[in-house]
Amino acid sequence: MPTQTTSSKKRTQDKIQSARVAERLLKHFNGELELSHTQCTVGLKLLSKVLPDLKHIEKDGKETLTVVVSKETTENLARGVRAVIKKG
């Protein structure tokens, strides 16, 4: 059985860590976990390092992407954003 290389292990560890960061941010936005403004900012910055920036992806008209977000999630996200803006 082949063993993982050091770089492969590092990529796997980075993916796991990124998933943990994303999970904590989602819990915060859903009102399940309280995070400080700094924690949110750092979490979002870390995710931006590993996730593609979707605003730069061009749509060619051949594919359709549908995103469904629950009303509760939208309200929690809005509440979280408002709280961050108030803290400035």
KEKE-3310 file (N, C-alpha, C; in steps of 0.2 Angstrom, whole numbers, plus 5000, padded with zeros to 4 digits):
npx = (5004:5003:5012:5007:5014:5024:5019:5007:5001:5001:4992:4980:4979:4977:4965:4956:4958:4953:4940:4935:4936:4927:4915:4914:4912:4900:4891:4892:4885:4873:4869:4872:4884:4895:4906:4919:4922:4935:4938:4929:4933:4947:4944:4937:4946:4956:4949:4947:4960:4960:4949:4941:4939:4924:4919:4926:4924:4918:4903:4897:4885:4880:4879:4869:4868:4860:4857:4851:4845:4840:4827:4829:4843:4847:4842:4850:4863:4862:4859:4872:4881:4876:4879:4893:4896:4891:4900:4911)
npy = (4994:5011:5025:5041:5056:5069:5081:5078:5074:5086:5094:5087:5089:5103:5104:5098:5107:5118:5115:5114:5127:5133:5126:5131:5145:5144:5139:5150:5160:5154:5156:5147:5147:5158:5170:5182:5198:5198:5185:5181:5188:5184:5170:5171:5176:5166:5156:5162:5160:5147:5144:5146:5162:5166:5177:5180:5171:5167:5165:5155:5153:5141:5132:5130:5137:5134:5140:5137:5144:5144:5153:5156:5154:5164:5175:5174:5176:5189:5195:5192:5199:5212:5214:5213:5225:5235:5234:5238)
npz = (5000:4995:5003:5010:5004:5011:5006:5002:5014:5021:5013:5015:5029:5029:5022:5031:5042:5036:5034:5047:5051:5042:5047:5060:5057:5050:5060:5069:5060:5060:5073:5083:5089:5097:5091:5091:5083:5078:5077:5067:5056:5054:5052:5040:5032:5032:5025:5013:5008:5004:4997:4981:4973:4969:4962:4952:4942:4926:4918:4906:4900:4898:4908:4923:4939:4954:4970:4985:5000:5016:5024:5038:5039:5031:5038:5050:5045:5040:5052:5059:5050:5052:5066:5065:5058:5066:5076:5070)
capx = (5000:5008:5011:5006:5020:5023:5015:5000:4998:5000:4986:4975:4978:4975:4958:4953:4958:4948:4933:4934:4935:4920:4910:4913:4909:4893:4888:4891:4880:4866:4867:4874:4891:4897:4912:4921:4923:4941:4938:4926:4938:4952:4941:4935:4953:4959:4945:4949:4966:4960:4943:4942:4936:4919:4917:4931:4922:4914:4898:4897:4878:4879:4877:4865:4869:4855:4858:4845:4847:4834:4825:4832:4850:4848:4841:4855:4868:4861:4861:4879:4884:4874:4883:4900:4896:4890:4906:4916)
capy = (5000:5017:5029:5048:5060:5074:5087:5075:5074:5093:5096:5084:5093:5109:5103:5097:5113:5123:5112:5116:5135:5134:5124:5136:5151:5143:5139:5157:5163:5151:5158:5142:5148:5166:5172:5189:5201:5196:5178:5180:5191:5179:5164:5172:5177:5160:5153:5165:5157:5140:5143:5150:5168:5165:5183:5180:5165:5169:5161:5155:5153:5134:5129:5134:5135:5136:5140:5138:5146:5144:5160:5156:5155:5171:5180:5173:5179:5196:5197:5192:5205:5219:5214:5215:5232:5239:5234:5242)
capz = (5000:4995:5009:5008:5004:5015:5004:5002:5021:5022:5009:5018:5035:5027:5020:5037:5045:5032:5035:5054:5051:5039:5051:5065:5054:5049:5067:5071:5056:5062:5079:5087:5092:5097:5089:5091:5077:5076:5075:5061:5051:5053:5049:5033:5028:5031:5020:5006:5005:5001:4992:4975:4973:4964:4959:4946:4938:4921:4916:4898:4898:4896:4914:4928:4946:4959:4977:4990:5006:5020:5027:5044:5038:5028:5043:5054:5042:5040:5059:5060:5047:5055:5072:5064:5055:5072:5080:5066)
cpx = (5004:5006:5010:5013:5019:5019:5008:4997:4997:4993:4980:4974:4975:4967:4954:4952:4953:4941:4931:4932:4928:4915:4909:4910:4901:4889:4887:4885:4873:4864:4868:4880:4892:4904:4913:4922:4930:4941:4934:4930:4943:4950:4940:4941:4956:4955:4947:4956:4966:4954:4944:4937:4931:4917:4921:4929:4917:4909:4897:4890:4876:4877:4873:4867:4863:4857:4852:4847:4840:4833:4829:4840:4851:4847:4847:4862:4868:4862:4868:4882:4882:4878:4890:4901:4895:4897:4912:4923)
cpy = (5006:5021:5036:5051:5065:5080:5084:5076:5081:5096:5093:5087:5099:5109:5102:5103:5118:5121:5114:5123:5136:5132:5129:5143:5150:5142:5146:5161:5160:5152:5152:5143:5156:5166:5180:5191:5199:5189:5177:5183:5186:5173:5165:5173:5171:5156:5156:5163:5151:5139:5148:5156:5168:5171:5184:5175:5168:5164:5161:5154:5145:5130:5133:5132:5138:5135:5141:5139:5147:5151:5161:5157:5162:5176:5180:5177:5186:5199:5198:5198:5211:5220:5216:5222:5236:5240:5238:5241)
cpz = (5000:5001:5006:5008:5009:5013:5003:5009:5023:5019:5013:5025:5034:5025:5026:5041:5042:5034:5042:5054:5048:5043:5057:5063:5053:5055:5069:5067:5058:5069:5085:5091:5092:5096:5089:5084:5074:5073:5068:5055:5049:5050:5041:5029:5027:5025:5013:5003:5002:4997:4986:4976:4967:4960:4952:4941:4933:4919:4909:4896:4897:4903:4919:4935:4950:4966:4981:4997:5010:5023:5034:5043:5035:5034:5048:5051:5042:5047:5061:5057:5050:5062:5070:5061:5061:5076:5077:5067)
residu = (MET:PRO:THR:GLN:THR:THR:SER:SER:LYS:LYS:ARG:THR:GLN:ASP:LYS:ILE:GLN:SER:ALA:ARG:VAL:ALA:GLU:ARG:LEU:LEU:LYS:HIS:PHE:ASN:GLY:GLU:LEU:GLU:LEU:SER:HIS:THR:GLN:CYS:THR:VAL:GLY:LEU:LYS:LEU:LEU:SER:LYS:VAL:LEU:PRO:ASP:LEU:LYS:HIS:ILE:GLU:LYS:ASP:GLY:LYS:GLU:THR:LEU:THR:VAL:VAL:VAL:SER:LYS:GLU:THR:THR:GLU:ASN:LEU:ALA:ARG:GLY:VAL:ARG:ALA:VAL:ILE:LYS:LYS:GLY)
# end
